[in-house]
Amino acid sequence: MQNHDATKTLDVKGLKCPMPIVKAKKELDAMAPGETLAVLATDRGSVLDFQGWAKTNKTARLVEQQTVTSDDGREVYVHVIERQG
Amino acid sequence: MFELSPAELKARLDRQEAIALLDVRNAEEFEAWRIESKHDFPVAHVAYFDFIEDPEAAIAALPFSQEQEVVVVCAKGGSSEFVANLMNEAGYNALNMTGGMQAWGDLYEVREVVPSSARLTLLQFNRVGKGCLSYLIASGKEAIVVDPGRHVAQYVEEAKRRGLSIAHVVDTHVHADHVSGAPELVELTGAPYHLHEGDASFGKLNVASGEGQIRLGELVVDVLQEHTPGHTPGSTSLVVDGRFFISGDTLFVKSVGRPDLGGHAVEWAHDLYRTLSEKIRRLSDDTTVLPGHFASLDEIREDGVVAGVLGEIRKSNPALAIEDAGAFVAFIQENMRPQPELYGEIRRVNLGLVSACEDQRTALEIGKNECAASKALA
């Protein structure tokens, strides 16, 4: 599942809203501008939520989103975010 | 924790209590599907991630007074709990609706269409958040369940409470908007499953041979005899006691079932026109129509039952006023909108072509039904 070259990976599989974004914000706040964070989530709702969150905040830019299937057959939603200056 | 269930919220909205709603899902979900009530009440939308990004600013921007009781809603109940807690810490009067829109979509209300007697029991199960209707018809000790939703225990329990056994399970057609509870109910009760060959032939289902009528105590119920194609090739309607017309997705109170879900819009629209102009025309004006869905809340009667008298529907339903097939097909084409992307998958599940676990079934069903041939969502 390493098909993204993020600076850091955050695994929030199994967590429900609002935790994926709560944790992603915490990580992102500690990162330097230009660094990227790959968030691995299993909540389908996270796809639109990460889009909405990135739209309304100045420090996160959504670079890409993709859906992959993990080894145990679960759908995993990968959100790659770049820390802005 | 300050919280309330979807059923409690529904009851408080029905009583027109002075409560407000704060929906904290993302904007797309809020636009597509939200909690509605027949009576106006204040609704605001602020996404939960705004409260994560800058809690003070989000709280300060709330359009409510601190005295106002506010019910907070999200997709599954987690984010709304987070926001309700923040609001209460800031001095607001917030309640979390448990389970979110997923639980709202699973809320059912059961009503007697007419006062029950030994001769006839006719119950309408209203899945209020989705606008899906199912029915239990009984005479003597035997019952038919029509278009059961996925939550089948309620039909079994209602029948048990009334001393009835479920003797037949009917789907009026293959549903595209919700996962049918019929296969599970059939397995639980051993009752035969009735679905018209016109739909069943697309799938792998164990369907009973289609006799036209079912004898039920003192009643005769026309089941597969009333073939009313259009919404799907195998759409049927039920005539109960000669006066109730359980119309599936053929005829709704204010609209008709969209014939474009199977990719043959023009052909099926012609079928639907024939059904409406020939079969439905023969029914008398005082027939009570009991549909498979409602799209807007003004289709609900004062007593909470979704029903219409055919004579009235003939006057007010625009689709029934059209006098020729070409104009009808044009009307359908003008009122078409894209079908939700999951509808194809729901249909495959209901045809027994693919299986889906409980979580997948839940995810497939999110949202309000979009089975009516009308442009407006609600």
Interface residues (C-beta under 8 A of the other chain):
Chain A: K16 C17 P18 M19 I21 V22 K25 R44 G45 L48 D49 Q51 G52 W53 T56 N57
Chain B: R25 N26 A27 E28 E29 A47 Y48 F49 D50 I52 E53 C74 A75 K76 G78 S79 F82 A363
